[in-house]
């Protein structure tokens, strides 16, 4: 996601946090009804109820791409760890998207766009990318 300007955002029960202008990557899953297509469609919509932590950021940020792998294996926590290993990574909000696991966060912020090629190397699995037009 791209956040075009710094902003303070109330992230539900996590409270209010200052988000810097920049790029954000969120590691999530798509196990619900409709699978990956339904989850991506939901996150791309502008008007929706604020349910997950990422919804609060998404209300101000623009989705630019989705990186994904298809399969039954749960990858969310490993991918969150790999996102933190990318250049310039930082955790903007502790526990963001990680209220049901032991990860420090599932949201990572960057000053420059993270590279999918480096991410693919870190997770050692076939990662696909879909880029969105503005």
C-alpha positions as semicolon CSV with decimal commas, in nm:
position;residue;x (nm);y (nm);z (nm)
1;X;0,000;0,000;0,000
2;X;0,108;0,358;-0,056
3;X;0,035;0,623;0,205
4;X;0,083;0,965;0,038
5;X;0,116;1,177;0,354
6;X;0,185;1,130;0,726
7;X;-0,131;1,082;0,931
8;X;-0,247;0,980;1,278
9;X;-0,485;0,682;1,252
10;X;-0,701;0,526;1,520
11;X;-0,640;0,150;1,475
12;X;-0,936;0,013;1,670
13;X;-0,840;-0,141;2,003
14;X;-0,468;-0,087;1,935
15;X;-0,521;0,288;1,975
16;X;-0,397;0,585;1,774
17;X;-0,064;0,574;1,588
18;X;0,129;0,809;1,365
19;X;0,192;0,662;1,020
20;X;0,472;0,804;0,808
21;X;0,434;0,866;0,437
22;X;0,558;0,560;0,251
23;X;0,501;0,200;0,150
24;X;0,334;-0,062;0,369
25;X;0,312;-0,440;0,335
26;X;0,062;-0,650;0,526
27;X;0,086;-1,027;0,570
28;X;-0,258;-1,184;0,586
29;X;-0,448;-1,492;0,486
30;X;-0,752;-1,558;0,272
31;X;-0,911;-1,861;0,432
32;X;-1,266;-1,727;0,452
33;X;-1,553;-1,765;0,214
34;X;-1,460;-1,668;-0,141
35;X;-1,088;-1,725;-0,080
36;X;-0,815;-1,506;-0,220
37;X;-1,026;-1,327;-0,484
38;X;-1,286;-1,219;-0,227
39;X;-1,023;-1,101;0,023
40;X;-0,831;-0,897;-0,236
41;X;-1,157;-0,748;-0,367
42;X;-1,256;-0,646;-0,012
43;X;-0,925;-0,478;0,059
44;X;-0,937;-0,288;-0,271
45;X;-1,285;-0,147;-0,200
46;X;-1,293;0,201;-0,051
47;X;-1,623;0,177;0,139
48;X;-1,640;-0,107;0,390
49;X;-1,686;-0,167;0,761
50;X;-1,363;-0,139;0,960
51;X;-1,311;-0,494;1,086
52;X;-0,943;-0,591;1,065
53;X;-0,649;-0,371;1,168
54;X;-0,549;-0,333;0,803
55;X;-0,891;-0,179;0,725
56;X;-0,801;0,126;0,935
57;X;-0,482;0,190;0,737
58;X;-0,648;0,100;0,407
59;X;-0,900;0,381;0,462
60;X;-0,608;0,622;0,400
61;X;-0,365;0,419;0,186
62;X;-0,390;0,297;-0,175
63;X;-0,332;-0,069;-0,260
64;X;-0,062;-0,099;-0,528
65;X;-0,002;-0,475;-0,546
66;X;-0,069;-0,809;-0,386
67;X;0,194;-1,081;-0,341
68;X;0,044;-1,425;-0,290
69;X;0,083;-1,801;-0,303
70;X;-0,199;-2,050;-0,341
71;X;-0,222;-2,360;-0,124
72;X;-0,333;-2,502;0,207
73;X;-0,014;-2,422;0,395
74;X;-0,038;-2,136;0,644
75;X;0,228;-1,881;0,553
76;X;0,108;-1,562;0,721
77;X;0,355;-1,556;1,012
78;X;0,657;-1,664;0,804
79;X;0,572;-1,398;0,547
80;X;0,541;-1,132;0,820
81;X;0,891;-1,230;0,939
82;X;1,028;-1,217;0,583
83;X;0,878;-0,870;0,528
84;X;1,078;-0,751;0,830
85;X;1,397;-0,887;0,671
86;X;1,361;-0,665;0,362
87;X;1,573;-0,351;0,329
88;X;1,454;-0,047;0,525
89;X;1,181;-0,245;0,709
90;X;1,024;-0,111;1,027
91;X;0,727;-0,202;1,245
92;X;0,499;0,103;1,248
93;X;0,252;-0,041;1,501
94;X;0,341;-0,324;1,740
95;X;0,098;-0,622;1,719
96;X;-0,079;-0,478;1,409
97;X;-0,260;-0,772;1,248
98;X;-0,102;-1,012;1,496
99;X;-0,355;-1,030;1,778
100;X;-0,402;-1,406;1,723
101;X;-0,033;-1,510;1,708
102;X;0,304;-1,435;1,866
103;X;0,444;-1,221;1,583
104;X;0,564;-0,868;1,661
105;X;0,337;-0,740;1,378
106;X;0,198;-0,835;1,039
107;X;0,239;-0,481;0,903
108;X;0,575;-0,352;0,786
109;X;0,660;-0,002;0,666
110;X;0,921;0,111;0,413
111;X;1,055;0,440;0,274
112;X;1,103;0,283;-0,071
113;X;0,894;0,009;-0,235
114;X;0,989;-0,339;-0,113
115;X;1,121;-0,576;-0,382
116;X;0,917;-0,887;-0,461
117;X;1,230;-1,058;-0,599
118;X;1,404;-1,032;-0,261
119;X;1,089;-1,145;-0,082
120;X;1,062;-1,453;-0,310
121;X;1,418;-1,546;-0,218
122;X;1,348;-1,512;0,155
123;X;1,032;-1,725;0,160
124;X;1,161;-1,982;-0,094
125;X;0,817;-2,043;-0,242
126;X;0,652;-1,944;-0,568
127;X;0,521;-1,595;-0,495
128;X;0,292;-1,440;-0,753
129;X;0,232;-1,066;-0,788
130;X;-0,065;-0,870;-0,916
131;X;-0,013;-0,496;-0,959
132;X;-0,307;-0,254;-0,948
133;X;-0,354;0,058;-1,156
134;X;-0,435;0,383;-0,978
